[in-house]
């Protein structure tokens, strides 16, 4: 899940808006799609494959490139910085299950 960061506690390079993700890694084309930088996933894949997207200041052509907190993405006039959300739990904790005595075979 991706959401726009709010507040002044987020640091980003000048001119970049911060986008928080609830889990990482997330594929590059999905970020372009979810952030409305393109109209569809297919358009996102074409944009990346044709070298129109910069990842951390360098051209990236891998559509499924794994993006993590701290990465910056530039496409056209859009510039975003990815941050892992600290408000949501990022680990899965299994529920506690009570185990009774084993059934005896008769």
N, C-alpha and C positions, 0 to 999 in steps of 0.2 A: 504494500500500500504506500502511496506517495501523498504527501501533503505539503502545502506551502508553510514554511517556517514563519513564526511571528516572534516578536520580542527582540531585545537588543543583546541577548546572551549568545547569539549565533554569530560566528565570525566567517566572513567570506571575502574573497578578493574584491577589490573595488570594481563596481559595475556588474557584479554577479548577484543574482538572487539565490537565496538558500532554499533548497528543497529537501525536506526530511523524508526519509524512507524508514519503514517499520522493520524491515529485514534486509539483509544483504547477503550475497551479491544480488544485483538485479541487472538484467540484460539491457544493453544500451538502447536498442530500438524501442523497448517498452517504456523507458523514461521519456523518449521523444514523443511517443504516442500519448502517454498519460498526462504529460505536461502541456499538451495541446500545441506542441511545436510543429506537428504535422497532423494531417487529417486522419491517417490510418496507419496500421502496423505495416502494411505493404509499402506505403509512401516512406515510412521511417527506414525500412530496410533498403530501399532504393537510394535514399539520401546518404545513408552510411556507406553502402557499397560503392557509391560514385565519388566518395572522398569529400563530401560537403560538411562533414562533422569533425570538429576538433575535440579530442579528449586530452585533457591536461596540456593544451597548447599544441598538440601534434595531430595530424590527420589520422583518423581511425577508420578502417574499412571493414572491421569485423562486426557484423550486425549483432551477434550474440555476445559481444565482449562483456565480461562481468565488471560491473561498476560497484565501487565501494565508497564508504564515507571518505570525504576529502577530495574526491575526483571532481574535476570541472569539465563541463560540456558546453561547447559553443556551436550554434547552428543558426546561420543568418544573423539576425539582430539579437537573438536570444542567447543569454549567458547564464548558466546555472551552476551552483556548487552543491554537491550532495552531502547530506549530513544524516547520520544514523540517529533516529529518534530515541531520546533517553526516557521518554515518558511511558513507553510501552515495553513490556517484557519481550526480550528477543530470544529467550530460551523456552523450550517446552519442558514442563515439569509434569511427569506422569502422576496421576492421582494416587493417593494412598489406598491400598487394598488390604483389607483384613483377610488373613488366611487362617482358616480353621484347621482342626486336626484332620489328617488324611482319612479317607473312608477305608474301612477294613473290608477285605474280601472275605466272603463266607464260603 
